[in-house]
């Protein structure tokens, strides 16, 4: 990639979910995404900005819910914040920042008011009823604790309209619905929306990797119908709230 500074990414850099139930991606799909992420991403990553806001808020105890490898926790821990990553994916947790707990974010094995800050980034669309997970997040925060939930928009990756049959279909937690869902549990919310070109795929090999990564059916044959380069636009929102 070029050394030219990239715009700060307000959205997500990972692929959108395919369906509302979580399945750990197979090795080939993960490898495809890693190639796209490493070679064709044209924005800065999301996690330093999120970590910075928690740090500025004075967070001393932080929970990364549905956090996978715990990228926000890893950053905050370097600044002296006590952190814990919670996820159901044993393979992700094996590589996660420590400490890490394997648990469902809808039934957290944590005490009330256990943390000053909590994040649920790109995970609540895998929960059948996000309100349950949001109530758990609120329960484990102290009074005044900071919370953020992030999700792509229903119209994320607009360049895949007509290519991905899942495009435009609702999930349990889309950016369109996220403010109301978080507000129902937490009260007042602050919405930070994004729309940004995240990837520029220069050739059919890169396009094939991206379609594979986001689990587009028949990605190999559909690649042949797309003329490169292909720009991929991410749309979505962070929803911030206080306990």
WOTA-V35629 format. One record per residue. N is the residue number from 1. RES is the residue in one small letter. SS is DSSP state (H for helix, E for strand, - for the rest). PHI is phi as a letter, one per 30 degrees, with the letter a starting at -180 (none if undefined). Layout:
n->[N & N]
res->[RES & RES]
ss->[SS & SS]
phi->[PHI & PHI]
//
This chain:
n->[1 & 2 & 3 & 4 & 5 & 6 & 7 & 8 & 9 & 10 & 11 & 12 & 13 & 14 & 15 & 16 & 17 & 18 & 19 & 20 & 21 & 22 & 23 & 24 & 25 & 26 & 27 & 28 & 29 & 30 & 31 & 32 & 33 & 34 & 35 & 36 & 37 & 38 & 39 & 40 & 41 & 42 & 43 & 44 & 45 & 46 & 47 & 48 & 49 & 50 & 51 & 52 & 53 & 54 & 55 & 56 & 57 & 58 & 59 & 60 & 61 & 62 & 63 & 64 & 65 & 66 & 67 & 68 & 69 & 70 & 71 & 72 & 73 & 74 & 75 & 76 & 77 & 78 & 79 & 80 & 81 & 82 & 83 & 84 & 85 & 86 & 87 & 88 & 89 & 90 & 91 & 92 & 93 & 94 & 95 & 96 & 97 & 98 & 99 & 100 & 101 & 102 & 103 & 104 & 105 & 106 & 107 & 108 & 109 & 110 & 111 & 112 & 113 & 114 & 115 & 116 & 117 & 118 & 119 & 120 & 121 & 122 & 123 & 124 & 125 & 126 & 127 & 128 & 129 & 130 & 131 & 132 & 133 & 134 & 135 & 136 & 137 & 138 & 139 & 140 & 141 & 142 & 143 & 144 & 145 & 146 & 147 & 148 & 149 & 150 & 151 & 152 & 153 & 154 & 155 & 156 & 157 & 158 & 159 & 160 & 161 & 162 & 163 & 164 & 165 & 166 & 167 & 168 & 169 & 170 & 171 & 172 & 173 & 174 & 175 & 176 & 177 & 178 & 179 & 180 & 181 & 182 & 183 & 184 & 185 & 186 & 187 & 188 & 189 & 190 & 191 & 192 & 193 & 194 & 195 & 196 & 197 & 198 & 199 & 200 & 201 & 202 & 203 & 204 & 205 & 206 & 207 & 208 & 209 & 210 & 211 & 212 & 213 & 214 & 215 & 216 & 217 & 218 & 219 & 220 & 221 & 222 & 223 & 224 & 225 & 226 & 227 & 228 & 229 & 230 & 231 & 232 & 233 & 234 & 235 & 236 & 237 & 238 & 239 & 240 & 241 & 242 & 243]
res->[x & x & x & x & x & x & x & x & x & x & x & x & x & x & x & x & x & x & x & x & x & x & x & x & x & x & x & x & x & x & x & x & x & x & x & x & x & x & x & x & x & x & x & x & x & x & x & x & x & x & x & x & x & x & x & x & x & x & x & x & x & x & x & x & x & x & x & x & x & x & x & x & x & x & x & x & x & x & x & x & x & x & x & x & x & x & x & x & x & x & x & x & x & x & x & x & x & x & x & x & x & x & x & x & x & x & x & x & x & x & x & x & x & x & x & x & x & x & x & x & x & x & x & x & x & x & x & x & x & x & x & x & x & x & x & x & x & x & x & x & x & x & x & x & x & x & x & x & x & x & x & x & x & x & x & x & x & x & x & x & x & x & x & x & x & x & x & x & x & x & x & x & x & x & x & x & x & x & x & x & x & x & x & x & x & x & x & x & x & x & x & x & x & x & x & x & x & x & x & x & x & x & x & x & x & x & x & x & x & x & x & x & x & x & x & x & x & x & x & x & x & x & x & x & x & x & x & x & x & x & x & x & x & x & x & x & x & x & x & x & x & x & x]
ss->[- & - & - & - & - & - & E & - & - & - & - & - & - & - & - & - & - & - & - & - & - & - & - & - & - & - & H & H & H & H & H & H & H & H & H & H & H & H & H & H & E & - & E & - & - & - & H & H & H & H & H & H & H & H & H & H & - & - & - & - & E & E & E & E & E & - & - & - & - & - & H & H & H & H & H & H & H & - & - & - & - & E & E & E & E & E & E & - & - & H & H & H & H & - & - & - & - & - & - & E & E & E & - & - & - & - & - & - & - & - & - & - & - & - & E & E & E & E & E & E & E & - & - & H & H & H & - & - & - & H & H & H & H & H & H & H & H & H & H & - & E & E & E & E & E & E & E & E & E & E & E & E & - & - & - & - & - & H & H & H & - & - & - & - & - & - & - & - & - & - & - & - & - & - & H & H & H & H & H & H & H & H & H & H & H & H & - & - & E & E & E & E & E & E & E & E & E & E & E & E & E & - & - & H & H & H & H & H & H & H & H & H & H & - & - & - & - & - & H & H & H & H & H & - & - & - & - & - & - & E & E & E & E & E & E & E & E & E & E & E & E & E & -]
phi->[none & d & d & d & e & c & d & d & d & d & c & c & c & d & d & d & d & c & j & c & c & d & b & d & d & d & d & d & d & d & d & d & d & d & d & d & d & d & c & b & d & b & b & d & d & d & d & e & d & d & d & d & d & d & d & d & d & i & d & c & b & b & c & c & c & i & d & h & d & i & d & d & e & d & d & d & d & d & c & i & d & d & b & a & c & b & a & c & d & d & d & d & d & d & c & d & d & c & d & b & b & d & a & d & d & d & b & d & d & b & d & e & h & d & b & c & b & b & b & b & c & h & b & d & d & c & c & d & b & e & d & d & d & d & d & d & d & d & d & d & c & d & e & i & d & c & b & b & b & b & a & d & d & d & c & e & h & d & d & c & e & i & c & c & d & d & d & i & d & d & c & d & b & c & e & d & c & e & e & d & d & d & d & d & c & c & j & d & b & c & c & c & d & b & a & a & d & c & b & b & c & d & b & d & d & d & d & e & d & d & d & d & e & c & i & d & d & h & e & d & d & d & e & d & c & c & c & d & d & b & c & c & c & c & b & l & a & c & c & c & a & c & d]
//
